[in-house]
Each structure stands twice: as structure tokens, then as C-alpha cells.
């Protein structure tokens, strides 16, 4: 049965006469609907956040986040089912996402207790005085956050948890394709004791609500995860204020001739097909040294066939749908384009509605559209490379630079990749999808500005204040 949820303005449920419908990508049935807000509600949320409330203590923030982690664990199956019905992702993926989100809250709870200041002496030069300076981090007065569809719980947790830990009030606009999970998550935070003024969550028209939120001078930081085009547009609207933009990637997995092939095949399959390939850190290009290419491709196809695509609610399904049929058709067209450029499909390349079978494509040209652009689906383009130098050159040839994976046991190759790959992270004998909430996450080039990861997102959401004593 479809559910009906409100937006929340400063902790108060808001129901209007306008609704946003959310559909299950598997069969296009109605999953639920959310009340849409207008400009007056946006202003209410901002005014409530800036009304001069006593700030929460570090312990209060810690306690709220810790309790929320416990509540999230209690509601794990409910939330996993809701993510599945919003996104079409299979249940084994959505159960994993709820577990990751609990970890994010737990780590944020710990970070909320950590001191963040330094002490400096002034008498370190002939002109210096016998003074001390101490610093501390003060939260920005208000954060505006915009999240994508592909991780409707974990992406939201990565915005809200550091804001709460830092003591920064936040306005959340989730993806219009997957707002239901975000609302339930916000309800859990309120239940854990988060004051309403600290968090508002809503959906609304772009021109009426979203653009004004981005441009409003009372919001001191805009944090966005999504496409490059939208991120650049947000930056232009935000004007002279802080932005943290995580804009996707085209992450390579480099497999060199001394690699453990069983490990390489597993990393490639997990990286290309998990979450239906809809992750900015997913493996989007498999760069394989020529000397091992044929054997790798044979094993990879065998592994790909283990990833059964089908009904997302079936426990045997390993790959659910992409977000909608329109996205699936775009992926199908990208595959056709690669074939016309001379690539060869080794398995997959079947579409039913929003479902794309895991697809392995060999003999891909490094400059084909499928390789240069970010194909957001369960597709694995294989590119042959001569050596580590060519692998790094091809890896660096796109506009993105988020993460990378390198499978090798040769120390010289490892050193070369660390030095030459233009990315935010080089994962050795791991896929680019490797991530933890306690590390800095972000990229270079068109992959974004700023860093996420709890501690580093907290730094983005605060500024340093110096006090001279």
C-alpha cells in the first residue's frame, strides 16, 4: 500500500494540497507521495533555524546521534524495504545501505565529542608578545543540502550527521525521485531528540523553493551531491558563499599483469554491478594490461553471470533496476554507441523496462562516449592497456578525478600509480568503491569541490575563530 508523508518545517509536519508522487521502478506502481511546500515554508524554516536558540552542547549532539543510530538499526528492515520500493535496488543492497548509515551516525556521535581547537604562542619572534592564541570551530549559521537518488539514506546521513555533530542547523532537499526514505530518516532524528529548529526537510518546485534556498544569503553553505552540470549551476546561483560539491566520477579499476586475477575479477564485478552501477565511486572503466586481458575477460564474464538481475524484492536478486526506464534507455543507447565504435558485447545488453542486465563490453576505445562520460548503470567497459604508464594516461583522460583502484603486487607500479593518477583516492588492491565515513572523500577536476567524510564535512560546515588572550 502506498504511503503518504509530509514535509517537515522546523520539526512540524506540513501537509499541503500539492503532492509529489514516487513510483516503484520495477513495475511503476505508486510507492507513496510527499506534500510539496512553497516559498513561505522555506522562509519559515530559515527563520526558525536563525531564531537565536541556545546551541546544543557537544554531549547533546553526541547523544542524539547515538540514539538515532540505535533507532535506525531498529527500523532497518522497514527502511531497506522503503529504499527498495523507491529506487528499485535489490534488498541485499538496501539492507547494506541501512547498515552503512548506522555506522555514519555512530562515527558522527564520536566526532561530536572531539575538541577541534589549537593553542599558539605569540612570543616566537622579536616582535612577538607574551600572549596565547586559541582557536575553535564555530558552525556556519545555516546549511542548505541537496541529495541525489542513488543512496537515499546514506547520502542524506552524510549531510545531516556532520551538520548535527558540528551544531549547524540544516535544510534538506532530497531527490524528488526518492524523498520517502529521507523523510523517515528525519522522523527518526526528531524521535532521537533533535530539536525541530535544527532540521527542516522538504520537497518543492525548483523555481519556487530550491533556487531561492541556494541563493538565500542567510544560508552560509550549500552542500550538493549530483551531476557536474547541476553542480556548476548551483555554484553559479550560490554566489559568494561556501559550497561543497560532490559531482560524480568515472572511476577506473587498473588491473596489471602481476595481479591476483580472482581478486581482480571480484573487485571489477562488485564495482561495476553493485547498486546497479549507480554510484559515483562505481567502477566505470576496467583497464586491463594486454598480457592478461584474455584470461581476465573470460573469468569476468563467468563472474558477471552470477549477478542475477530481476525482481528487487526477491532475495536471490543481486541487481535490481536503475532509477527509471528513461535512465535505462540512456544506458542502452550508450551501449549501442560503444558497439558502433567497434566494441564487442561479451554478456548482458538486455533491457526490460528499468532493468538492465549486467553487461560486459570488450575492445572499448578509450575516447568513446561510454568511456569518457559517466555511464550510470551496471555496465563494464574493458579497455586494453600496454603497461602502467598507458593505464594511468587513459585513467586521467576524462574530466573526472574522484577515486581509482589498482590491482597489483608490484611496488614500482604502486608508486607510479600513487604519483601519477589525478584522483582524490588511490585504492591499492581495492576497487574505487572502497569508502569509510572517517576518511576524506572527494575528488579533483570536475569531480567536485571540498571533502565529505564526517570529520572533513564538519570542517566544511564550520569556520575557525581565533581568540587572543
C-alpha positions as CSV (number, residue, x, y, z in Angstrom):
1,X,0.0,0.0,0.0
2,X,1.3,3.5,-0.9
3,X,2.3,5.7,2.0
4,X,1.6,9.4,2.4
5,X,4.2,11.6,4.2
6,X,4.5,15.3,5.0
7,X,7.4,17.7,4.5
8,X,8.9,18.9,7.8
9,X,9.4,22.6,8.6
10,X,11.4,23.2,11.8
11,X,10.1,19.8,13.1
12,X,6.5,20.4,12.3
13,X,4.7,18.2,9.8
14,X,3.4,20.2,6.8
15,X,0.7,18.8,4.5
16,X,-0.5,20.9,1.5
17,X,-2.8,20.4,-1.4
18,X,0.1,19.6,-3.7
19,X,1.7,16.2,-3.8
20,X,4.8,14.6,-5.3
21,X,4.2,11.0,-6.4
22,X,7.0,8.4,-6.1
23,X,6.9,5.2,-8.2
24,X,8.5,1.8,-7.9
25,X,10.8,1.4,-10.9
26,X,10.2,-2.3,-11.1
27,X,6.5,-2.1,-12.0
28,X,5.7,1.6,-12.0
29,X,3.2,1.1,-9.1
30,X,2.8,4.0,-6.7
31,X,5.1,3.7,-3.7
32,X,4.0,6.9,-2.0
33,X,3.6,10.6,-2.1
34,X,5.0,13.6,-0.3
35,X,3.5,17.0,0.4
36,X,5.2,19.8,-1.5
37,X,6.0,23.1,0.1
38,X,6.1,26.7,-1.2
39,X,8.3,29.8,-0.7
40,X,6.5,30.7,2.6
41,X,7.6,27.4,4.1
42,X,11.2,27.9,3.1
43,X,11.2,31.3,4.9
44,X,9.6,29.7,8.0
45,X,12.4,27.1,8.0
46,X,15.2,29.7,7.7
47,X,13.7,32.0,10.3
48,X,13.2,29.1,12.8
49,X,16.8,28.0,12.4
50,X,18.1,31.5,13.0
51,X,15.8,32.4,15.9
52,X,18.6,32.5,18.5
53,X,18.2,29.1,20.1
54,X,20.8,28.1,22.7
55,X,23.3,25.9,20.9
56,X,23.3,22.2,21.7
57,X,26.3,21.0,23.8
58,X,28.7,18.5,22.4
59,X,27.3,15.8,24.6
60,X,23.7,16.6,23.5
61,X,24.7,16.3,19.8
62,X,26.6,13.0,20.6
63,X,23.6,11.7,22.5
64,X,21.1,12.5,19.7
65,X,23.3,10.9,17.0
66,X,23.9,7.8,19.2
67,X,20.2,7.3,19.8
68,X,19.4,7.9,16.2
69,X,21.9,5.1,15.2
70,X,20.1,2.8,17.6
71,X,16.7,3.7,16.2
72,X,17.9,3.3,12.6
73,X,19.1,-0.2,13.5
74,X,15.7,-1.0,15.0
75,X,13.9,0.2,11.8
76,X,16.5,-1.4,9.4
77,X,14.2,-3.7,7.6
78,X,11.4,-1.1,7.2
79,X,13.9,1.4,5.7
80,X,15.5,-1.2,3.5
81,X,12.1,-2.1,2.1
82,X,11.3,1.6,1.5
83,X,14.6,2.2,-0.3
84,X,13.9,-0.8,-2.5
85,X,10.4,0.5,-3.4
86,X,11.8,4.0,-4.2
87,X,14.9,3.0,-6.1
88,X,14.3,-0.5,-7.5
89,X,17.6,-1.6,-5.8
90,X,17.6,-5.2,-4.6
91,X,17.1,-5.9,-0.9
92,X,20.6,-7.1,-0.3
93,X,21.8,-3.7,-1.4
94,X,19.3,-1.7,0.6
95,X,20.0,-3.7,3.8
96,X,23.7,-2.9,3.3
97,X,22.9,0.8,2.9
98,X,20.9,0.9,6.2
99,X,23.9,-0.7,8.0
100,X,26.3,1.8,6.5
101,X,24.1,4.7,7.5
102,X,24.0,3.5,11.1
103,X,27.8,3.5,11.0
104,X,27.8,7.1,9.8
105,X,25.7,8.2,12.8
106,X,27.9,6.3,15.2
107,X,31.0,7.8,13.9
108,X,29.5,11.3,13.9
109,X,28.5,10.8,17.5
110,X,32.1,10.1,18.4
111,X,33.3,13.1,16.4
112,X,30.9,15.4,18.2
113,X,32.9,14.8,21.4
114,X,36.3,15.7,19.9
115,X,37.9,19.1,20.6
116,X,38.7,20.9,17.5
117,X,41.0,23.8,18.6
118,X,44.6,24.6,18.9
119,X,46.8,26.8,21.1
120,X,49.5,29.1,19.7
121,X,52.3,31.2,21.3
122,X,52.9,34.7,20.2
123,X,56.4,35.2,21.5
124,X,58.1,33.3,18.7
125,X,59.6,36.4,17.0
126,X,61.4,39.6,18.2
127,X,58.1,41.5,17.7
128,X,56.0,38.9,19.5
129,X,54.3,39.5,22.8
130,X,53.8,37.1,25.7
131,X,50.3,36.2,24.5
132,X,48.5,33.0,23.8
133,X,46.0,32.4,20.9
134,X,43.5,29.6,21.0
135,X,41.2,28.6,18.2
136,X,37.9,26.8,17.9
137,X,35.5,26.0,15.2
138,X,32.1,27.7,15.1
139,X,29.3,26.3,13.0
140,X,28.0,28.2,10.0
141,X,24.6,29.7,10.8
142,X,22.7,27.5,8.3
143,X,23.5,24.7,5.8
144,X,21.4,24.0,2.6
145,X,21.8,20.4,1.5
146,X,20.7,18.8,-1.7
147,X,21.0,15.0,-2.1
148,X,20.7,12.6,-5.1
149,X,18.5,9.5,-5.7
150,X,21.1,6.7,-5.7
151,X,21.6,6.4,-1.9
152,X,18.5,8.0,-0.4
153,X,19.5,7.1,3.2
154,X,23.3,7.0,3.2
155,X,23.8,10.2,1.1
156,X,21.4,12.0,3.4
157,X,23.2,10.7,6.5
158,X,26.4,12.0,5.1
159,X,24.9,15.5,5.1
160,X,22.8,15.5,8.3
161,X,25.2,13.6,10.6
162,X,28.2,16.0,10.3
163,X,25.9,19.1,10.5
164,X,24.4,17.8,13.7
165,X,27.8,16.9,15.1
166,X,29.1,20.4,14.3
167,X,26.0,22.1,15.7
168,X,24.9,23.6,12.3
169,X,21.2,23.9,11.5
170,X,20.4,22.3,8.1
171,X,17.7,22.5,5.4
172,X,17.5,19.3,3.4
173,X,16.0,19.0,-0.1
174,X,16.2,15.3,-1.1
175,X,15.9,14.0,-4.7
176,X,12.4,14.2,-6.0
177,X,12.8,10.6,-7.1
178,X,13.5,9.2,-3.6
179,X,12.2,11.5,-0.8
180,X,10.3,9.0,1.2
181,X,13.4,7.4,2.9
182,X,14.7,10.9,3.7
183,X,11.5,11.8,5.5
184,X,11.5,8.7,7.6
185,X,15.2,9.3,8.5
186,X,14.3,12.8,9.6
187,X,11.5,11.5,11.7
188,X,14.0,9.1,13.4
189,X,16.3,12.1,14.2
190,X,13.4,14.0,15.7
191,X,12.5,10.9,17.8
192,X,16.1,10.8,18.9
193,X,15.7,14.3,20.4
194,X,16.9,16.6,17.6
195,X,15.2,20.0,18.1
196,X,12.9,20.9,15.2
197,X,14.8,24.2,14.5
198,X,17.9,22.2,13.7
199,X,16.4,20.4,10.7
200,X,13.8,21.1,8.0
201,X,13.2,18.6,5.2
202,X,11.0,19.4,2.2
203,X,10.3,18.9,-1.5
204,X,9.1,21.7,-3.8
205,X,9.4,23.3,-7.2
206,X,12.9,24.2,-8.3
207,X,12.0,27.9,-9.1
208,X,9.8,28.4,-6.0
209,X,11.9,26.7,-3.3
210,X,15.2,25.1,-4.4
211,X,16.7,28.0,-6.3
212,X,15.7,30.6,-3.6
213,X,17.2,28.3,-0.9
214,X,20.5,28.1,-2.8
215,X,20.7,31.9,-3.4
216,X,19.5,33.0,0.1
217,X,22.3,34.9,1.8
218,X,21.2,33.6,5.2
219,X,22.4,30.1,4.2
220,X,26.2,30.1,4.6
221,X,27.0,26.8,3.0
222,X,25.4,24.8,0.2
223,X,26.3,21.1,0.1
224,X,25.3,19.2,-3.0
225,X,25.9,15.7,-4.4
226,X,24.9,15.0,-8.0
227,X,25.9,15.7,-11.6
228,X,28.6,18.1,-12.9
229,X,26.1,20.2,-14.8
230,X,23.8,20.7,-11.9
231,X,26.7,21.3,-9.5
232,X,28.0,24.1,-11.7
233,X,24.6,25.6,-11.9
234,X,24.3,25.5,-8.2
235,X,27.7,27.2,-7.8
236,X,26.6,30.0,-10.1
237,X,23.4,30.5,-8.1
238,X,25.0,30.3,-4.7
239,X,27.2,33.3,-5.4
240,X,29.7,34.4,-2.7
241,X,29.3,31.6,-0.1
242,X,30.8,28.3,0.7
243,X,29.9,25.3,-1.4
244,X,30.8,21.7,-1.0
245,X,30.1,19.9,-4.3
246,X,30.5,16.1,-4.8
247,X,29.9,15.8,-8.6
248,X,30.5,12.2,-9.6
249,X,33.2,10.3,-11.2
250,X,34.4,8.0,-13.9
251,X,36.4,5.7,-11.7
252,X,38.9,3.3,-13.3
253,X,40.0,-0.1,-12.0
254,X,43.5,-0.7,-13.2
255,X,44.5,-4.4,-13.4
256,X,48.1,-5.1,-14.1
257,X,49.8,-8.4,-15.2
258,X,51.0,-9.4,-11.8
259,X,47.5,-9.1,-10.2
260,X,45.7,-11.8,-8.4
261,X,43.1,-12.4,-11.1
262,X,40.5,-13.9,-8.8
263,X,40.7,-10.8,-6.6
264,X,40.6,-8.5,-9.7
265,X,37.5,-10.2,-11.1
266,X,35.7,-9.9,-7.8
267,X,36.6,-6.2,-7.4
268,X,35.5,-5.5,-11.0
269,X,32.2,-7.2,-10.7
270,X,31.4,-5.7,-7.3
271,X,32.5,-2.3,-8.6
272,X,30.5,-2.4,-11.8
273,X,27.3,-4.2,-10.8
274,X,26.5,-3.4,-7.1
275,X,23.8,-0.8,-6.6
276,X,23.0,-1.4,-10.3
277,X,26.2,0.6,-11.1
278,X,24.6,3.8,-9.7
279,X,27.4,5.1,-7.6
280,X,29.8,7.9,-8.2
281,X,32.5,5.5,-6.9
282,X,31.4,2.6,-9.1
283,X,33.9,1.1,-11.5
284,X,33.1,2.8,-14.8
285,X,36.2,1.6,-16.7
286,X,38.2,-1.6,-16.4
287,X,41.7,-1.0,-17.6
288,X,43.5,-4.4,-18.1
289,X,47.1,-5.0,-19.2
290,X,47.2,-6.8,-22.6
291,X,49.2,-9.7,-21.4
292,X,46.4,-10.9,-19.0
293,X,43.4,-9.5,-20.9
294,X,42.0,-12.7,-22.4
295,X,42.1,-14.7,-19.2
296,X,40.7,-11.8,-17.2
297,X,37.8,-11.3,-19.6
298,X,36.9,-15.0,-19.6
299,X,36.8,-15.1,-15.8
300,X,35.0,-11.7,-15.6
301,X,32.1,-12.9,-17.9
302,X,31.7,-16.0,-15.7
303,X,31.5,-13.8,-12.6
304,X,29.1,-11.3,-14.2
305,X,26.6,-14.1,-14.9
306,X,26.4,-14.8,-11.2
307,X,24.8,-11.3,-10.7
308,X,21.2,-12.2,-11.3
309,X,19.1,-9.3,-12.4
310,X,15.4,-9.3,-11.6
311,X,12.7,-8.5,-9.0
312,X,14.3,-6.3,-6.4
313,X,12.3,-7.9,-3.6
314,X,13.4,-11.4,-4.5
315,X,16.2,-12.4,-2.1
316,X,18.0,-14.2,-4.9
317,X,18.3,-11.0,-7.0
318,X,21.7,-9.3,-7.0
319,X,21.0,-6.5,-9.4
320,X,17.7,-4.6,-9.3
321,X,16.6,-1.8,-11.6
322,X,18.1,1.6,-12.3
323,X,16.1,4.6,-11.1
324,X,13.6,4.6,-14.0
325,X,13.0,3.5,-17.6
326,X,14.3,6.7,-19.0
327,X,17.7,6.1,-17.4
328,X,17.7,2.5,-18.6
329,X,17.1,3.7,-22.2
330,X,20.0,6.1,-21.9
331,X,22.3,3.3,-20.8
332,X,21.0,1.1,-23.6
333,X,21.8,3.9,-26.1
334,X,25.3,4.3,-24.6
335,X,25.9,0.5,-25.2
336,X,24.7,0.9,-28.8
337,X,27.1,3.8,-29.3
338,X,30.1,1.7,-27.9
339,X,29.2,-1.1,-30.3
340,X,29.1,1.2,-33.2
341,X,32.6,2.4,-32.2
342,X,33.8,-1.2,-32.5
343,X,33.2,-2.6,-29.0
344,X,32.0,-6.2,-28.5
345,X,29.4,-7.3,-26.0
346,X,30.5,-10.3,-24.1
347,X,27.4,-10.7,-22.0
348,X,24.3,-8.8,-21.0
349,X,22.9,-6.0,-23.1
350,X,19.3,-6.8,-22.3
351,X,16.7,-4.3,-21.1
352,X,13.2,-4.8,-19.7
353,X,11.7,-1.6,-18.6
354,X,14.1,-0.1,-16.0
355,X,16.0,-3.3,-15.6
356,X,19.4,-3.6,-17.3
357,X,21.2,-7.0,-17.2
358,X,24.8,-6.7,-16.1
359,X,26.8,-6.0,-19.3
360,X,30.4,-6.6,-20.1
361,X,31.8,-4.9,-23.2
362,X,35.3,-5.6,-24.6
363,X,37.5,-3.7,-27.0
364,X,36.2,-0.3,-25.9
365,X,38.0,2.7,-27.2
366,X,39.5,5.0,-24.5
367,X,37.9,8.0,-26.2
368,X,34.4,6.5,-26.8
369,X,31.4,8.3,-25.3
370,X,30.7,5.4,-23.0
371,X,34.2,5.7,-21.5
372,X,34.6,9.4,-21.5
373,X,31.2,10.0,-19.9
374,X,29.8,8.5,-16.6
375,X,27.5,5.7,-17.6
376,X,25.3,5.3,-14.5
377,X,24.3,1.7,-14.7
378,X,25.5,-2.0,-14.5
379,X,27.9,-1.8,-17.4
380,X,31.6,-2.8,-17.5
381,X,33.7,-1.4,-20.4
382,X,37.0,-3.2,-20.8
383,X,40.0,-1.2,-22.2
384,X,43.2,-2.9,-23.1
385,X,46.4,-1.1,-22.0
386,X,50.1,-1.8,-22.7
387,X,51.6,-1.0,-19.3
388,X,51.1,1.0,-16.1
389,X,52.1,4.2,-17.9
390,X,49.4,3.8,-20.5
391,X,46.9,2.8,-17.8
392,X,47.4,6.0,-15.9
393,X,47.3,8.1,-19.1
394,X,43.9,6.6,-20.0
395,X,42.7,6.8,-16.4
396,X,43.5,10.5,-16.4
397,X,41.9,11.2,-19.8
398,X,38.4,12.1,-18.7
399,X,37.2,15.3,-16.9
400,X,36.6,13.4,-13.7
401,X,39.0,12.6,-10.9
402,X,37.2,11.0,-7.9
403,X,38.6,7.6,-7.0
404,X,40.6,4.8,-8.5
405,X,41.5,1.2,-7.9
406,X,44.8,-0.5,-8.7
407,X,45.2,-4.3,-8.6
408,X,48.9,-5.2,-8.5
409,X,51.6,-6.6,-6.1
410,X,54.4,-4.7,-7.8
411,X,55.8,-1.9,-5.6
412,X,57.1,0.1,-8.5
413,X,53.7,0.0,-10.2
414,X,52.0,1.1,-6.9
415,X,54.4,4.0,-6.5
416,X,53.8,5.0,-10.1
417,X,50.0,5.0,-9.8
418,X,50.1,6.9,-6.5
419,X,52.2,9.6,-8.1
420,X,50.5,9.9,-11.5
421,X,46.8,9.2,-11.0
422,X,44.9,12.5,-10.8
423,X,42.2,11.5,-8.3
424,X,41.1,12.1,-4.8
425,X,41.9,8.5,-3.7
426,X,44.1,5.6,-5.0
427,X,43.0,2.3,-3.6
428,X,45.6,-0.4,-3.8
429,X,44.2,-3.9,-4.3
430,X,40.7,-2.4,-3.6
431,X,38.2,-1.0,-6.0
432,X,37.4,2.7,-6.3
433,X,34.2,1.9,-4.4
434,X,36.1,1.5,-1.2
435,X,34.9,4.1,1.3
436,X,34.7,4.7,5.1
437,X,33.0,7.5,7.0
438,X,36.2,8.5,8.8
439,X,38.3,9.4,5.7
440,X,38.2,12.5,3.5
441,X,36.1,11.8,0.4
442,X,36.1,13.9,-2.7
443,X,37.9,14.4,-6.0
444,X,39.8,16.7,-8.3
445,X,39.0,18.2,-11.7
446,X,35.2,18.1,-12.5
447,X,34.6,15.6,-9.6
448,X,33.9,18.4,-7.2
449,X,35.0,21.0,-4.6
450,X,35.5,20.2,-0.9
451,X,35.5,17.0,1.1
452,X,33.0,14.8,2.8
453,X,33.6,12.1,5.4
454,X,32.3,13.1,8.9
455,X,35.3,15.0,10.2
456,X,36.0,16.7,7.0
457,X,32.4,17.6,6.3
458,X,32.3,19.1,9.8
459,X,35.2,21.3,8.8
460,X,33.3,22.4,5.7
461,X,30.3,23.3,7.9
462,X,32.3,25.4,10.4
463,X,34.9,28.2,10.4
464,X,37.9,28.8,12.6
465,X,37.7,31.6,15.1
466,X,40.9,32.9,16.8
467,X,40.9,34.3,20.3
468,X,43.9,36.3,21.6
469,X,44.4,36.1,25.4
